[in-house]
Amino acid sequence: MKKLDNQATITDVARMADVSIATVSRALDEETRKLVAPETLNRIETVVRKCGYTPNLAARNMRARKLKTIGILLPHVPNVFVSDYYSKIFSGVSNALLDSDYRFKLIAFKRFSEKLDGHQFRSADGVDGLIVTDWPIFFSLKKVFEKVDVPCVIVGDPEEGVRAHFVCGDNLRGGELAAKYLYENGHERIAVLSGLSWSTDSRLRIEGFKRFFRRVGTAIPNEMIFQANYEEEDAARIVERLVLEKKKVTAIFCCNDNMAIGAIHKLKQLGVRCPGKISVVGYDDEARGQHLQPALTTVHVGTQELGQAAITKLLEFLKEGKKDKFYGERTVLPVSLIERQSVGSCQK
């Protein structure tokens, strides 16, 4: 490696070590060097020695007076800012940051882009940590986060080997609660509408649902599980098929409220009474489900609490740097069933 002259800058060090400027700054600060991975730290120190770089203390002091920033990664999709889910996440994040010296910065990505990699989220973008609220379907989290050099919390169930902390609702328990409630109302011939095929949340909700029915001696056959991709329109098409093909279902469990709302609207259009003929249970407890006719019975997930927990975990790590209690771990929040009017006793 060629040694630079006395005018070597932090930008030179970052380029030669293949890291961001913020990572170099963090590595050269006694208070924050613990946040840098040992391999990265060694690489930076080697470059510093060889190029003779001397930190500019005046510039460092100026940077130290700047506001510290948490990046909030969200998809660039229509109406994202009026979404019940994202608005509650933002509310939880902002509430949790009130008593800290951090601010948050929104970082949008194209949900279905094939050009996303970890370099978009590196600390050169001016963030000290990341909260990920959603994820594009084309990518392995593990592969992308190998390139991310700031601590990260992902809202959702974990993917094995990903260098991040996960915050999620108890999806297995939520599926069980929905199943138990339908069973107690006499329902056993049930259709299940799943989310996207790659969704861990959806898979666990369905597994919890099936697990309850296995315990009571009733199987939910695979042919009664339909992929509706979390979409209202897909749910409506499946419900129409169920009714026209006379599948004789008495209830429908949907892995999110969006699908449940689509199911109820389609039942109304077809003249099928809900809950008189077919009951419907949703998941997430979105605000609009309360205003349906009938009001939607659903599994409540504290989305605002998810945002608060994500920020709390990230701030704890930024303060303490305890990687063994952060990376690869998850924080699971409780869920509950909200009983409204979309479920009735099974009419056999």
PyMOL commands that set and color helices and strands:
alter all, ss='L'
color gray80, all
select helices_A, chain A and resi 10-17+21-27+33-35+38-51+57-64+80-82+84-97+118-121+123-125+141-145+171-184+200-215+222-224+232-244+257-269+287-291+303-320+323-325
alter helices_A, ss='H'
color red, helices_A
select strands_A, chain A and resi 68-75+102-109+129-132+152-155+165-169+190-194+225-227+251-254+279-284+297-301+330-333+335-338
alter strands_A, ss='S'
color yellow, strands_A
deselect
rebuild
show_as cartoon
